[in-house]
Amino acid sequence: DAEMLGTQQGKETLQGLLTTTINKVLEEKSGFGGIDNVYFTSFVVQ
C-alpha cells in the first residue's frame, strides 16, 4: 500500500518482510540464510 510506505513504520515493516523472505529463499536454495538487513538507497512510490 503506497500510503503505508510513505511512513517510517511502513518502510521498516517492508524491510522486515524482505529480510525474512530473502533469508527463507536463501535457506531453501543453498542452506544459507545470512542477510541481516535490507537498506533502501532511494524509494519511489507510484
C-alpha positions in Angstrom: 0.0 0.0 0.0 1.6 3.3 -1.2 0.2 5.3 1.8 1.7 2.9 4.3 5.1 3.1 2.6 5.1 6.8 3.0 5.7 6.4 6.7 8.9 5.3 8.5 7.0 2.5 10.2 5.8 1.2 6.8 9.3 1.2 5.4 10.6 -0.7 8.5 7.8 -3.2 8.1 8.7 -3.8 4.5 12.4 -4.1 5.5 11.5 -6.9 7.9 9.3 -8.7 5.4 12.0 -8.6 2.8 14.7 -9.7 5.2 12.6 -12.7 6.3 11.6 -13.7 2.8 15.1 -13.4 1.3 16.6 -15.5 4.2 13.9 -18.1 3.7 14.7 -18.5 0.0 18.4 -18.5 0.6 18.0 -21.2 3.3 15.8 -23.3 0.9 18.2 -22.9 -2.1 21.6 -23.0 -0.5 21.3 -23.8 3.2 22.4 -20.2 3.9 20.1 -17.6 5.3 22.5 -14.9 6.2 21.4 -11.4 5.5 20.9 -9.1 8.4 19.2 -6.1 6.9 17.7 -4.6 3.8 18.6 -1.0 3.0 16.9 1.4 0.6 19.1 4.0 -1.1 16.1 5.6 -2.8 12.4 4.9 -2.7 9.8 5.7 -5.4 6.1 5.1 -4.9 3.9 5.5 -7.9 
